[in-house]
């Protein structure tokens, strides 16, 4: 008697990724570079976030040909993005056998009211969050993994820092609260009460929380780990840098040894120029990806 | 109290430490090879075996881990850890630490959507053990020195060879600590 798609199996998959780096790739060649550099998984995309930002228009699920090409190229897990609320994109990715689906604000939302009911699926999901309210709502919907939203495609870490600090500060506040205060806190956050109670009882989120949205250098990755991230997603930061293989290896090492500053200095030497970053205040409000999601 | 290290390069490290402590031993995260001198036994956790191997090489852990085992110190590998212990990996020319005489297949039960949990019996260790399999490998064949401890649908999913123990599933993801307790007893001997 075996059971598939249980919380333990779905959340457990994300536990195995801890301390690792998940890299955005757009073809088999990049996927192999990522695997060789020590990535724990790859995210198969049609375009990395900075190119999505530059291209404008509607960003959708990647062409299944690309996803399949990446799945055939590597033995590490392959993730792919579906639009927020796009039931069919998610089902198609599940049918193809991708290992994790990112219900992602990087793509143009398909539903401006509802997220996917992720409990319905056998494949696990990762979702973005900026605060405990978003985190708890996504957990309530059945996500098996969280990540900060940051501001994707900017190479600017400031938003990811804001988001991980906010989530962790709110978790601390919740854990130290009297139980009779939790219902009102749930109301303030727009968070499911039962999820908050579980977090309070265990002293932490029930799923792993990775950093994402702006990681561009080994030091950025180590910073997010120090702030309590369980691992790191790097989107544009690797394949928009001068030397992707070098950047990929250096970011993996800095993530493993995030408190070893001699090592981070060593791996950061001579790896070439990081991606060009974007100052957040220069992004028009309607182009901010982190405001997508409800 | 015996000291059990958990190789801390990547993967489910915190869960193993929790399980080791629940089994009555002291758990220590091992990030540098020099720390191996301070422990009595080692757990190689689940995670991504290719990632762990890269980091093992990068930090010069390889020889140190092989020596640690060959000196008679117990090692327990779960999932990716099992792959690292094997001396033969299907479809690959090279194996990793090659401390156990067995041939293994990676992701043998399928991709994540095929991942599952099931109740298994582990010979001499635990009956009705809740085993969680995540993109799990299994053991295709074992040498004469290796004792098979558990099978699932005729596939070998746990084995022991002298002071080496391995499982294809993740004992650290449940509150059933009997397999970890068994390993702690191996270390105490």
HADDOCK unambig.tbl for C-alpha pairs under 7 A between the chains (distance, minus, plus):
assign (segid A and resid 1 and name CA) (segid B and resid 118 and name CA) 6.09 0.50 0.50
assign (segid A and resid 2 and name CA) (segid B and resid 116 and name CA) 6.18 0.50 0.50
assign (segid A and resid 2 and name CA) (segid B and resid 117 and name CA) 5.56 0.50 0.50
assign (segid A and resid 2 and name CA) (segid B and resid 118 and name CA) 4.48 0.50 0.50
assign (segid A and resid 3 and name CA) (segid B and resid 116 and name CA) 5.24 0.50 0.50
assign (segid A and resid 3 and name CA) (segid B and resid 117 and name CA) 5.34 0.50 0.50
assign (segid A and resid 3 and name CA) (segid B and resid 118 and name CA) 6.50 0.50 0.50
assign (segid A and resid 4 and name CA) (segid B and resid 114 and name CA) 6.46 0.50 0.50
assign (segid A and resid 4 and name CA) (segid B and resid 115 and name CA) 5.93 0.50 0.50
assign (segid A and resid 4 and name CA) (segid B and resid 116 and name CA) 4.31 0.50 0.50
assign (segid A and resid 4 and name CA) (segid B and resid 117 and name CA) 6.62 0.50 0.50
assign (segid A and resid 5 and name CA) (segid B and resid 113 and name CA) 6.81 0.50 0.50
assign (segid A and resid 5 and name CA) (segid B and resid 116 and name CA) 6.79 0.50 0.50
assign (segid A and resid 9 and name CA) (segid B and resid 115 and name CA) 6.47 0.50 0.50
assign (segid A and resid 9 and name CA) (segid B and resid 116 and name CA) 6.14 0.50 0.50
assign (segid A and resid 9 and name CA) (segid B and resid 117 and name CA) 6.94 0.50 0.50
assign (segid A and resid 9 and name CA) (segid B and resid 132 and name CA) 6.57 0.50 0.50
assign (segid A and resid 9 and name CA) (segid B and resid 134 and name CA) 6.41 0.50 0.50
assign (segid A and resid 12 and name CA) (segid B and resid 173 and name CA) 6.94 0.50 0.50
assign (segid A and resid 13 and name CA) (segid B and resid 134 and name CA) 6.13 0.50 0.50
assign (segid A and resid 15 and name CA) (segid B and resid 11 and name CA) 6.64 0.50 0.50
assign (segid A and resid 15 and name CA) (segid B and resid 12 and name CA) 5.61 0.50 0.50
assign (segid A and resid 16 and name CA) (segid B and resid 11 and name CA) 4.53 0.50 0.50
assign (segid A and resid 16 and name CA) (segid B and resid 12 and name CA) 5.23 0.50 0.50
assign (segid A and resid 16 and name CA) (segid B and resid 46 and name CA) 5.97 0.50 0.50
assign (segid A and resid 16 and name CA) (segid B and resid 47 and name CA) 4.28 0.50 0.50
assign (segid A and resid 17 and name CA) (segid B and resid 11 and name CA) 5.60 0.50 0.50
assign (segid A and resid 17 and name CA) (segid B and resid 47 and name CA) 6.02 0.50 0.50
assign (segid A and resid 18 and name CA) (segid B and resid 10 and name CA) 6.17 0.50 0.50
assign (segid A and resid 18 and name CA) (segid B and resid 11 and name CA) 4.96 0.50 0.50
assign (segid A and resid 18 and name CA) (segid B and resid 12 and name CA) 6.53 0.50 0.50
assign (segid A and resid 19 and name CA) (segid B and resid 10 and name CA) 4.93 0.50 0.50
assign (segid A and resid 19 and name CA) (segid B and resid 11 and name CA) 6.24 0.50 0.50
assign (segid A and resid 20 and name CA) (segid B and resid 10 and name CA) 6.06 0.50 0.50
assign (segid A and resid 38 and name CA) (segid B and resid 50 and name CA) 6.80 0.50 0.50
assign (segid A and resid 38 and name CA) (segid B and resid 51 and name CA) 4.41 0.50 0.50
assign (segid A and resid 38 and name CA) (segid B and resid 54 and name CA) 6.13 0.50 0.50
assign (segid A and resid 39 and name CA) (segid B and resid 51 and name CA) 6.30 0.50 0.50
assign (segid A and resid 40 and name CA) (segid B and resid 48 and name CA) 5.81 0.50 0.50
assign (segid A and resid 40 and name CA) (segid B and resid 51 and name CA) 6.07 0.50 0.50
assign (segid A and resid 97 and name CA) (segid B and resid 111 and name CA) 6.88 0.50 0.50
assign (segid A and resid 97 and name CA) (segid B and resid 113 and name CA) 6.60 0.50 0.50
assign (segid A and resid 99 and name CA) (segid B and resid 111 and name CA) 6.47 0.50 0.50
assign (segid A and resid 99 and name CA) (segid B and resid 112 and name CA) 4.89 0.50 0.50
assign (segid A and resid 99 and name CA) (segid B and resid 113 and name CA) 6.61 0.50 0.50
assign (segid A and resid 122 and name CA) (segid B and resid 113 and name CA) 5.84 0.50 0.50
assign (segid A and resid 123 and name CA) (segid B and resid 112 and name CA) 6.91 0.50 0.50
assign (segid A and resid 123 and name CA) (segid B and resid 113 and name CA) 5.27 0.50 0.50
assign (segid A and resid 256 and name CA) (segid B and resid 9 and name CA) 6.07 0.50 0.50
assign (segid A and resid 256 and name CA) (segid B and resid 10 and name CA) 6.96 0.50 0.50
